[in-house]
């Protein structure tokens, strides 16, 4: 086992189940100490036990991300429990899908808060720790809905049930790219990783038809890992998609326990045509003066 993250500490929000738990397991398999931030629940306790049983150090940080007071102390709690944060994965959230005209104001506020405001505040809180160490990695979990609707518009786009959620994720994408530029001089890499299609999780299962062609969460977890160990000067400002990035770069995808290799999986051709292949197509390149 290469243990790419031996000696590193990773804070993962929304880590008690689903995508967040899968990311925590994959980072733990590479030797990282994992701080699991999620609402207090039996699922959080079980997640900690599972990671510890696999041989990694796991520390629960019971946190309600909807509570500003708890969020304000999260980075300090992490520093007290584990000595600091090398890696921050902003994954936590709760989406509401409804026809736009019927979307409650409190649902809009909640999505903007969890998917945009919280990643901004947590990134702001951990940057001084990372700057002091001369390196760090921030990974924001995005969504393919952040890309503009493809034309001709699909029936899903016409339904408009994800407009507010998509707007929050689009804002998170722009924040990622901006912070990558601002944090580069401090050695901090900032990237976004999004599912290429959809991943069947406890939260998403009720929203997805049983026949919907979902992807395995291992591809996303492996792509997140790829954003957590290279120096910022080599890999920052990427908008990587979970099936597209491994396919384009030849990245081997391992199981969540770090063992075994999954088959290389070509991204589905029916998905959004503007999806970046290797993750850097959204960053404009300016030619150097002659």
Short mmCIF file of the C-alpha atoms (twelve columns), coordinates in Angstrom:
data_MODEL
# 
_entry.id   MODEL 
# 
loop_
_atom_site.group_PDB 
_atom_site.id 
_atom_site.type_symbol 
_atom_site.label_atom_id 
_atom_site.label_alt_id 
_atom_site.label_comp_id 
_atom_site.label_asym_id 
_atom_site.label_seq_id 
_atom_site.Cartn_x 
_atom_site.Cartn_y 
_atom_site.Cartn_z 
_atom_site.pdbx_PDB_model_num 
ATOM 1   C CA . UNK A 1   0.000   0.000  0.000   1 
ATOM 2   C CA . UNK A 2   1.541   3.356  -1.014  1 
ATOM 3   C CA . UNK A 3   -0.128  5.311  1.844   1 
ATOM 4   C CA . UNK A 4   0.020   8.614  0.021   1 
ATOM 5   C CA . UNK A 5   -1.465  10.489 2.985   1 
ATOM 6   C CA . UNK A 6   0.556   9.043  5.857   1 
ATOM 7   C CA . UNK A 7   0.922   11.746 8.512   1 
ATOM 8   C CA . UNK A 8   -1.855  13.920 7.037   1 
ATOM 9   C CA . UNK A 9   -5.140  14.877 8.669   1 
ATOM 10  C CA . UNK A 10  -8.314  15.254 6.605   1 
ATOM 11  C CA . UNK A 11  -11.538 16.948 7.657   1 
ATOM 12  C CA . UNK A 12  -14.510 15.660 5.659   1 
ATOM 13  C CA . UNK A 13  -17.941 17.232 6.111   1 
ATOM 14  C CA . UNK A 14  -21.088 15.187 5.665   1 
ATOM 15  C CA . UNK A 15  -18.952 12.124 6.362   1 
ATOM 16  C CA . UNK A 16  -21.382 9.849  8.176   1 
ATOM 17  C CA . UNK A 17  -22.795 8.229  5.039   1 
ATOM 18  C CA . UNK A 18  -22.946 8.281  1.258   1 
ATOM 19  C CA . UNK A 19  -20.336 10.176 -0.733  1 
ATOM 20  C CA . UNK A 20  -18.726 11.768 2.333   1 
ATOM 21  C CA . UNK A 21  -18.208 8.417  4.030   1 
ATOM 22  C CA . UNK A 22  -16.760 6.893  0.846   1 
ATOM 23  C CA . UNK A 23  -14.270 9.768  0.569   1 
ATOM 24  C CA . UNK A 24  -13.319 9.374  4.228   1 
ATOM 25  C CA . UNK A 25  -12.747 5.645  3.758   1 
ATOM 26  C CA . UNK A 26  -10.564 6.146  0.683   1 
ATOM 27  C CA . UNK A 27  -8.418  8.830  2.327   1 
ATOM 28  C CA . UNK A 28  -8.119  6.691  5.455   1 
ATOM 29  C CA . UNK A 29  -6.893  3.767  3.333   1 
ATOM 30  C CA . UNK A 30  -3.985  5.987  2.272   1 
ATOM 31  C CA . UNK A 31  -2.956  6.597  5.867   1 
ATOM 32  C CA . UNK A 32  -4.751  9.844  6.716   1 
ATOM 33  C CA . UNK A 33  -6.239  10.589 10.109  1 
ATOM 34  C CA . UNK A 34  -9.894  11.332 9.398   1 
ATOM 35  C CA . UNK A 35  -12.018 13.951 11.135  1 
ATOM 36  C CA . UNK A 36  -15.641 13.145 10.352  1 
ATOM 37  C CA . UNK A 37  -17.913 16.181 10.609  1 
ATOM 38  C CA . UNK A 38  -21.608 15.341 10.554  1 
ATOM 39  C CA . UNK A 39  -24.717 15.687 12.659  1 
ATOM 40  C CA . UNK A 40  -24.663 13.433 15.706  1 
ATOM 41  C CA . UNK A 41  -26.231 10.117 14.792  1 
ATOM 42  C CA . UNK A 42  -25.827 6.367  14.949  1 
ATOM 43  C CA . UNK A 43  -24.533 6.580  11.364  1 
ATOM 44  C CA . UNK A 44  -21.662 8.854  12.471  1 
ATOM 45  C CA . UNK A 45  -20.735 6.472  15.276  1 
ATOM 46  C CA . UNK A 46  -20.833 3.528  12.874  1 
ATOM 47  C CA . UNK A 47  -18.689 5.372  10.306  1 
ATOM 48  C CA . UNK A 48  -16.022 6.061  12.932  1 
ATOM 49  C CA . UNK A 49  -16.011 2.438  14.065  1 
ATOM 50  C CA . UNK A 50  -15.729 1.177  10.501  1 
ATOM 51  C CA . UNK A 51  -12.751 3.360  9.648   1 
ATOM 52  C CA . UNK A 52  -11.035 2.514  12.924  1 
ATOM 53  C CA . UNK A 53  -11.638 -1.208 12.344  1 
ATOM 54  C CA . UNK A 54  -9.826  -0.868 9.019   1 
ATOM 55  C CA . UNK A 55  -6.735  0.351  10.870  1 
ATOM 56  C CA . UNK A 56  -7.001  4.133  10.485  1 
ATOM 57  C CA . UNK A 57  -7.509  6.833  13.074  1 
ATOM 58  C CA . UNK A 58  -11.010 8.318  12.937  1 
ATOM 59  C CA . UNK A 59  -12.283 11.179 15.102  1 
ATOM 60  C CA . UNK A 60  -15.964 12.184 15.169  1 
ATOM 61  C CA . UNK A 61  -16.751 15.898 15.195  1 
ATOM 62  C CA . UNK A 62  -20.491 16.057 15.738  1 
ATOM 63  C CA . UNK A 63  -21.530 19.224 13.906  1 
ATOM 64  C CA . UNK A 64  -24.701 20.676 12.457  1 
ATOM 65  C CA . UNK A 65  -23.511 22.690 9.476   1 
ATOM 66  C CA . UNK A 66  -26.747 24.667 9.575   1 
ATOM 67  C CA . UNK A 67  -25.667 26.131 12.929  1 
ATOM 68  C CA . UNK A 68  -23.277 29.063 12.473  1 
ATOM 69  C CA . UNK A 69  -21.981 28.740 16.025  1 
ATOM 70  C CA . UNK A 70  -20.957 25.122 15.532  1 
ATOM 71  C CA . UNK A 71  -19.351 25.873 12.172  1 
ATOM 72  C CA . UNK A 72  -17.369 28.756 13.686  1 
ATOM 73  C CA . UNK A 73  -15.668 26.405 16.137  1 
ATOM 74  C CA . UNK A 74  -15.182 23.403 13.829  1 
ATOM 75  C CA . UNK A 75  -11.667 24.245 12.633  1 
ATOM 76  C CA . UNK A 76  -10.491 24.984 16.187  1 
ATOM 77  C CA . UNK A 77  -11.988 21.711 17.418  1 
ATOM 78  C CA . UNK A 78  -10.183 19.877 14.614  1 
ATOM 79  C CA . UNK A 79  -6.909  21.532 15.558  1 
ATOM 80  C CA . UNK A 80  -7.412  20.606 19.205  1 
ATOM 81  C CA . UNK A 81  -8.308  16.981 18.430  1 
ATOM 82  C CA . UNK A 82  -5.732  16.260 15.727  1 
ATOM 83  C CA . UNK A 83  -3.189  19.079 15.734  1 
ATOM 84  C CA . UNK A 84  -4.426  20.772 12.572  1 
ATOM 85  C CA . UNK A 85  -5.885  20.149 9.141   1 
ATOM 86  C CA . UNK A 86  -3.940  19.277 6.010   1 
ATOM 87  C CA . UNK A 87  -6.953  18.407 3.845   1 
ATOM 88  C CA . UNK A 88  -10.461 19.867 3.844   1 
ATOM 89  C CA . UNK A 89  -13.207 18.169 1.839   1 
ATOM 90  C CA . UNK A 90  -16.374 20.290 1.644   1 
ATOM 91  C CA . UNK A 91  -19.034 17.693 0.968   1 
ATOM 92  C CA . UNK A 92  -21.895 18.234 3.433   1 
ATOM 93  C CA . UNK A 93  -25.269 19.483 2.268   1 
ATOM 94  C CA . UNK A 94  -28.966 18.797 1.799   1 
ATOM 95  C CA . UNK A 95  -30.703 19.446 -1.519  1 
ATOM 96  C CA . UNK A 96  -34.366 20.261 -2.137  1 
ATOM 97  C CA . UNK A 97  -35.810 19.655 -5.591  1 
ATOM 98  C CA . UNK A 98  -39.114 21.217 -6.547  1 
ATOM 99  C CA . UNK A 99  -40.603 23.256 -9.407  1 
ATOM 100 C CA . UNK A 100 -38.935 26.638 -9.154  1 
ATOM 101 C CA . UNK A 101 -42.168 28.552 -8.570  1 
ATOM 102 C CA . UNK A 102 -42.969 26.305 -5.622  1 
ATOM 103 C CA . UNK A 103 -39.518 26.194 -4.011  1 
ATOM 104 C CA . UNK A 104 -39.795 27.483 -0.429  1 
ATOM 105 C CA . UNK A 105 -37.582 30.396 0.560   1 
ATOM 106 C CA . UNK A 106 -36.171 28.486 3.507   1 
ATOM 107 C CA . UNK A 107 -35.072 25.685 1.150   1 
ATOM 108 C CA . UNK A 108 -33.289 28.215 -1.063  1 
ATOM 109 C CA . UNK A 109 -31.562 29.765 1.938   1 
ATOM 110 C CA . UNK A 110 -30.541 26.346 3.274   1 
ATOM 111 C CA . UNK A 111 -28.960 25.234 -0.016  1 
ATOM 112 C CA . UNK A 112 -27.047 28.488 -0.488  1 
ATOM 113 C CA . UNK A 113 -25.891 28.241 3.124   1 
ATOM 114 C CA . UNK A 114 -24.747 24.610 3.044   1 
ATOM 115 C CA . UNK A 115 -23.360 24.396 -0.486  1 
ATOM 116 C CA . UNK A 116 -21.720 27.817 -0.805  1 
ATOM 117 C CA . UNK A 117 -21.472 29.801 2.426   1 
ATOM 118 C CA . UNK A 118 -20.178 26.939 4.591   1 
ATOM 119 C CA . UNK A 119 -17.379 25.902 2.176   1 
ATOM 120 C CA . UNK A 120 -16.299 29.542 1.994   1 
ATOM 121 C CA . UNK A 121 -16.244 29.936 5.779   1 
ATOM 122 C CA . UNK A 122 -14.497 26.612 6.448   1 
ATOM 123 C CA . UNK A 123 -11.889 27.328 3.781   1 
ATOM 124 C CA . UNK A 124 -11.272 30.711 5.348   1 
ATOM 125 C CA . UNK A 125 -10.872 29.048 8.757   1 
ATOM 126 C CA . UNK A 126 -8.381  26.358 7.700   1 
ATOM 127 C CA . UNK A 127 -6.204  28.444 5.390   1 
ATOM 128 C CA . UNK A 128 -4.061  29.916 8.211   1 
ATOM 129 C CA . UNK A 129 -3.198  26.382 9.414   1 
ATOM 130 C CA . UNK A 130 -2.286  25.288 5.906   1 
ATOM 131 C CA . UNK A 131 -0.317  28.458 5.227   1 
ATOM 132 C CA . UNK A 132 1.692   27.894 8.409   1 
ATOM 133 C CA . UNK A 133 2.580   24.390 7.207   1 
ATOM 134 C CA . UNK A 134 3.437   25.598 3.712   1 
ATOM 135 C CA . UNK A 135 0.978   23.226 2.049   1 
ATOM 136 C CA . UNK A 136 -2.638  22.102 2.122   1 
ATOM 137 C CA . UNK A 137 -5.468  20.772 0.008   1 
ATOM 138 C CA . UNK A 138 -9.077  21.919 -0.241  1 
ATOM 139 C CA . UNK A 139 -11.503 19.846 -2.304  1 
ATOM 140 C CA . UNK A 140 -15.045 21.054 -2.915  1 
ATOM 141 C CA . UNK A 141 -17.628 18.502 -4.006  1 
ATOM 142 C CA . UNK A 142 -19.595 19.922 -6.884  1 
ATOM 143 C CA . UNK A 143 -22.268 18.842 -9.317  1 
ATOM 144 C CA . UNK A 144 -22.605 18.507 -13.057 1 
ATOM 145 C CA . UNK A 145 -25.678 20.735 -12.723 1 
ATOM 146 C CA . UNK A 146 -23.245 23.649 -12.222 1 
ATOM 147 C CA . UNK A 147 -22.608 23.554 -15.971 1 
ATOM 148 C CA . UNK A 148 -25.050 25.574 -18.109 1 
ATOM 149 C CA . UNK A 149 -28.027 23.563 -19.403 1 
ATOM 150 C CA . UNK A 150 -27.173 21.842 -22.671 1 
ATOM 151 C CA . UNK A 151 -29.109 22.833 -25.790 1 
ATOM 152 C CA . UNK A 152 -31.552 21.746 -26.974 1 
ATOM 153 C CA . UNK A 153 -32.944 21.795 -23.463 1 
ATOM 154 C CA . UNK A 154 -33.682 18.419 -21.935 1 
ATOM 155 C CA . UNK A 155 -36.963 17.654 -20.215 1 
ATOM 156 C CA . UNK A 156 -35.103 17.736 -16.896 1 
ATOM 157 C CA . UNK A 157 -33.831 21.258 -17.618 1 
ATOM 158 C CA . UNK A 158 -37.289 22.393 -18.622 1 
ATOM 159 C CA . UNK A 159 -38.695 21.077 -15.360 1 
ATOM 160 C CA . UNK A 160 -36.412 23.469 -13.463 1 
ATOM 161 C CA . UNK A 161 -36.443 21.524 -10.228 1 
ATOM 162 C CA . UNK A 162 -32.704 21.910 -9.617  1 
ATOM 163 C CA . UNK A 163 -32.217 25.597 -10.474 1 
ATOM 164 C CA . UNK A 164 -31.386 26.848 -6.967  1 
ATOM 165 C CA . UNK A 165 -29.218 23.826 -6.144  1 
ATOM 166 C CA . UNK A 166 -27.362 24.236 -9.434  1 
ATOM 167 C CA . UNK A 167 -26.844 27.948 -8.801  1 
ATOM 168 C CA . UNK A 168 -25.238 27.171 -5.435  1 
ATOM 169 C CA . UNK A 169 -22.933 24.593 -7.038  1 
ATOM 170 C CA . UNK A 170 -22.054 27.003 -9.860  1 
ATOM 171 C CA . UNK A 171 -21.101 29.566 -7.236  1 
ATOM 172 C CA . UNK A 172 -18.986 26.928 -5.506  1 
ATOM 173 C CA . UNK A 173 -17.216 26.238 -8.798  1 
ATOM 174 C CA . UNK A 174 -16.312 29.907 -9.228  1 
ATOM 175 C CA . UNK A 175 -15.201 30.097 -5.601  1 
ATOM 176 C CA . UNK A 176 -12.957 27.072 -6.163  1 
ATOM 177 C CA . UNK A 177 -11.263 28.602 -9.184  1 
ATOM 178 C CA . UNK A 178 -10.819 31.971 -7.477  1 
ATOM 179 C CA . UNK A 179 -9.418  30.534 -4.260  1 
ATOM 180 C CA . UNK A 180 -7.017  28.353 -6.253  1 
ATOM 181 C CA . UNK A 181 -5.446  31.503 -7.633  1 
ATOM 182 C CA . UNK A 182 -5.435  33.302 -4.281  1 
ATOM 183 C CA . UNK A 183 -3.968  30.380 -2.293  1 
ATOM 184 C CA . UNK A 184 -1.310  29.239 -4.767  1 
ATOM 185 C CA . UNK A 185 1.462   31.393 -3.278  1 
ATOM 186 C CA . UNK A 186 0.813   29.754 0.109   1 
ATOM 187 C CA . UNK A 187 1.178   26.253 -1.331  1 
ATOM 188 C CA . UNK A 188 -2.508  25.387 -0.924  1 
ATOM 189 C CA . UNK A 189 -4.212  23.459 -3.726  1 
ATOM 190 C CA . UNK A 190 -7.925  24.073 -4.287  1 
ATOM 191 C CA . UNK A 191 -9.915  21.839 -6.627  1 
ATOM 192 C CA . UNK A 192 -13.467 20.711 -7.282  1 
ATOM 193 C CA . UNK A 193 -14.606 17.129 -7.856  1 
ATOM 194 C CA . UNK A 194 -18.092 16.316 -9.104  1 
ATOM 195 C CA . UNK A 195 -19.942 13.150 -10.094 1 
ATOM 196 C CA . UNK A 196 -20.035 12.729 -13.866 1 
ATOM 197 C CA . UNK A 197 -23.568 11.325 -13.731 1 
ATOM 198 C CA . UNK A 198 -25.289 10.410 -10.473 1 
ATOM 199 C CA . UNK A 199 -24.278 8.275  -7.518  1 
ATOM 200 C CA . UNK A 200 -26.873 6.239  -5.686  1 
ATOM 201 C CA . UNK A 201 -26.633 7.263  -2.022  1 
ATOM 202 C CA . UNK A 202 -29.135 7.106  0.844   1 
ATOM 203 C CA . UNK A 203 -30.046 10.732 0.181   1 
ATOM 204 C CA . UNK A 204 -30.307 10.436 -3.608  1 
ATOM 205 C CA . UNK A 205 -31.944 7.032  -3.841  1 
ATOM 206 C CA . UNK A 206 -35.493 8.331  -3.526  1 
ATOM 207 C CA . UNK A 207 -34.883 10.855 -6.313  1 
ATOM 208 C CA . UNK A 208 -33.464 8.422  -8.873  1 
ATOM 209 C CA . UNK A 209 -35.499 5.973  -10.949 1 
ATOM 210 C CA . UNK A 210 -34.485 2.383  -10.276 1 
ATOM 211 C CA . UNK A 211 -33.292 2.035  -13.892 1 
ATOM 212 C CA . UNK A 212 -31.209 5.231  -13.924 1 
ATOM 213 C CA . UNK A 213 -27.596 4.448  -14.995 1 
ATOM 214 C CA . UNK A 214 -25.667 5.603  -11.941 1 
ATOM 215 C CA . UNK A 215 -21.911 5.397  -11.367 1 
ATOM 216 C CA . UNK A 216 -19.923 3.769  -8.588  1 
ATOM 217 C CA . UNK A 217 -18.783 6.034  -5.793  1 
ATOM 218 C CA . UNK A 218 -15.222 4.651  -5.995  1 
ATOM 219 C CA . UNK A 219 -14.517 6.757  -9.100  1 
ATOM 220 C CA . UNK A 220 -15.360 9.948  -7.244  1 
ATOM 221 C CA . UNK A 221 -13.431 8.953  -4.112  1 
ATOM 222 C CA . UNK A 222 -10.338 8.156  -6.198  1 
ATOM 223 C CA . UNK A 223 -10.575 11.490 -8.004  1 
ATOM 224 C CA . UNK A 224 -10.801 13.296 -4.656  1 
ATOM 225 C CA . UNK A 225 -7.690  11.449 -3.471  1 
ATOM 226 C CA . UNK A 226 -5.858  12.572 -6.614  1 
ATOM 227 C CA . UNK A 227 -6.517  16.184 -5.567  1 
ATOM 228 C CA . UNK A 228 -5.120  15.669 -2.042  1 
ATOM 229 C CA . UNK A 229 -1.415  14.969 -2.360  1 
ATOM 230 C CA . UNK A 230 0.256   16.742 -5.294  1 
ATOM 231 C CA . UNK A 231 1.814   20.186 -4.642  1 
ATOM 232 C CA . UNK A 232 -0.377  23.144 -5.523  1 
ATOM 233 C CA . UNK A 233 2.073   24.249 -8.201  1 
ATOM 234 C CA . UNK A 234 1.377   20.957 -10.005 1 
ATOM 235 C CA . UNK A 235 -2.357  20.500 -9.516  1 
ATOM 236 C CA . UNK A 236 -4.751  23.264 -8.541  1 
ATOM 237 C CA . UNK A 237 -7.776  25.047 -10.018 1 
ATOM 238 C CA . UNK A 238 -9.226  21.886 -11.566 1 
ATOM 239 C CA . UNK A 239 -12.913 21.107 -12.036 1 
ATOM 240 C CA . UNK A 240 -12.600 17.327 -12.216 1 
ATOM 241 C CA . UNK A 241 -15.473 14.952 -12.895 1 
ATOM 242 C CA . UNK A 242 -15.400 11.509 -11.366 1 
ATOM 243 C CA . UNK A 243 -15.551 9.334  -14.469 1 
ATOM 244 C CA . UNK A 244 -14.075 11.801 -16.943 1 
ATOM 245 C CA . UNK A 245 -10.898 12.579 -14.980 1 
ATOM 246 C CA . UNK A 246 -9.682  8.989  -14.410 1 
ATOM 247 C CA . UNK A 247 -10.480 8.099  -18.023 1 
ATOM 248 C CA . UNK A 248 -8.679  11.141 -19.457 1 
ATOM 249 C CA . UNK A 249 -5.594  10.852 -17.239 1 
ATOM 250 C CA . UNK A 250 -5.278  7.072  -16.949 1 
ATOM 251 C CA . UNK A 251 -5.757  7.243  -13.179 1 
ATOM 252 C CA . UNK A 252 -6.239  3.737  -11.696 1 
ATOM 253 C CA . UNK A 253 -9.363  3.552  -9.539  1 
ATOM 254 C CA . UNK A 254 -9.042  1.407  -6.425  1 
ATOM 255 C CA . UNK A 255 -11.603 0.150  -3.964  1 
ATOM 256 C CA . UNK A 256 -12.459 2.288  -0.970  1 
ATOM 257 C CA . UNK A 257 -10.100 0.153  1.122   1 
ATOM 258 C CA . UNK A 258 -7.262  0.897  -1.300  1 
ATOM 259 C CA . UNK A 259 -7.171  -2.693 -2.514  1 
ATOM 260 C CA . UNK A 260 -7.995  -4.026 -5.933  1 
ATOM 261 C CA . UNK A 261 -8.455  -1.967 -9.080  1 
ATOM 262 C CA . UNK A 262 -11.781 -1.284 -10.731 1 
ATOM 263 C CA . UNK A 263 -12.114 -1.544 -14.509 1 
ATOM 264 C CA . UNK A 264 -11.418 1.621  -16.466 1 
ATOM 265 C CA . UNK A 265 -14.860 3.072  -17.215 1 
ATOM 266 C CA . UNK A 266 -15.450 5.328  -20.208 1 
ATOM 267 C CA . UNK A 267 -17.692 8.286  -19.337 1 
ATOM 268 C CA . UNK A 268 -21.186 7.931  -20.787 1 
ATOM 269 C CA . UNK A 269 -21.504 9.762  -24.075 1 
ATOM 270 C CA . UNK A 270 -25.055 10.831 -23.290 1 
ATOM 271 C CA . UNK A 271 -23.989 13.028 -20.391 1 
ATOM 272 C CA . UNK A 272 -23.431 16.799 -20.541 1 
ATOM 273 C CA . UNK A 273 -21.320 17.532 -23.654 1 
ATOM 274 C CA . UNK A 274 -19.448 20.404 -21.965 1 
ATOM 275 C CA . UNK A 275 -18.073 18.276 -19.128 1 
ATOM 276 C CA . UNK A 276 -14.323 18.972 -18.766 1 
ATOM 277 C CA . UNK A 277 -12.343 15.840 -19.563 1 
ATOM 278 C CA . UNK A 278 -9.165  16.389 -17.526 1 
ATOM 279 C CA . UNK A 279 -10.523 19.116 -15.286 1 
ATOM 280 C CA . UNK A 280 -8.774  22.258 -16.494 1 
ATOM 281 C CA . UNK A 281 -10.859 23.255 -19.501 1 
ATOM 282 C CA . UNK A 282 -12.845 25.824 -17.490 1 
ATOM 283 C CA . UNK A 283 -9.725  27.747 -16.519 1 
ATOM 284 C CA . UNK A 284 -8.961  30.267 -19.227 1 
ATOM 285 C CA . UNK A 285 -5.341  30.430 -20.323 1 
ATOM 286 C CA . UNK A 286 -3.752  33.768 -21.128 1 
ATOM 287 C CA . UNK A 287 -0.765  33.796 -23.448 1 
ATOM 288 C CA . UNK A 288 2.450   35.234 -22.102 1 
ATOM 289 C CA . UNK A 289 3.556   38.483 -23.748 1 
ATOM 290 C CA . UNK A 290 5.869   37.929 -26.709 1 
# 
